[in-house]
Amino acid sequence: MKHIILSIIISTAVVSCKQSPNKNSELKTQDSIFISETKTQPLHDSAASVEPVSTEVPKTETPKGSDQSQSFSIEPIVKNYLVLKNALVADNDQEAANAGKQLLTTLKNVDINNIPAEKQKEYKEIADNAKDNAEHIGDNAGKIDHQREHLASLSKDVSDLIALFGSSQKLYQDHCPMFNDGKGAVWISETKAIKNPYYGNQMLSCGSVKKEF
């Protein structure tokens, strides 16, 4: 019996010894796979770090209305007005009539779509009144008193346009205290020196500078 038990123990020992190398081999294989995965991980990180970076520059949208504000100017209107005003300073009703017609044409040629949207309504109200005054002055050569009555209203229109849009030209708002039965009236001038368009040579220096633009 002792011999049989001893034989079983020896056989078990031999089998265990034969299986051990296989287990070690499996462990080594698993370790090798783990190491391999660990080593290959930086490759993924490296690949991610060299992904192409977009160099496209985002487009900047141009604010609406910026081009419109640059395309409109009141300078042609002011230029025509100054010719008309100087004609009345010189008591020249025919030249004033011609200047009135030119100013009316200039006002009619303004494209309202070139004016910033937020100023279109106010411009149209001023321009409609200025057209009416320019037309009356243009149609009334020989009636200089009537032309001067419309100059008072037209000068207020031009003053409002300058206040609304500004001017690159140095301008002055002058005041005559005697015109319209002492109610007074303003006019716009390109010079600081007073030259009254409401009385011409009768009272050329009557008036004063009220504002500079």
Buried (B, 14 or more C-beta within 10 A) or exposed (E): EEEEEEEEEEEEEEEEEEEEEEEEEEEEEEEEEEEEEEEEEEEEEEEEEEEEEEEEEEEEEEEEEEEBBEEBBBEBBBBBBBBBBBBBBBBBBEBBBBBBBBBBEBBEEBEEEBBBEEBBEBBEEBBEBBBBBBBBBBBBBEBBEBBBBBBBBBBBBBBBBBEEBEBEEEBBBBBBEBBEEEEBBBBBBEEEEBBBBBBBEEBBEBBEEEBEB
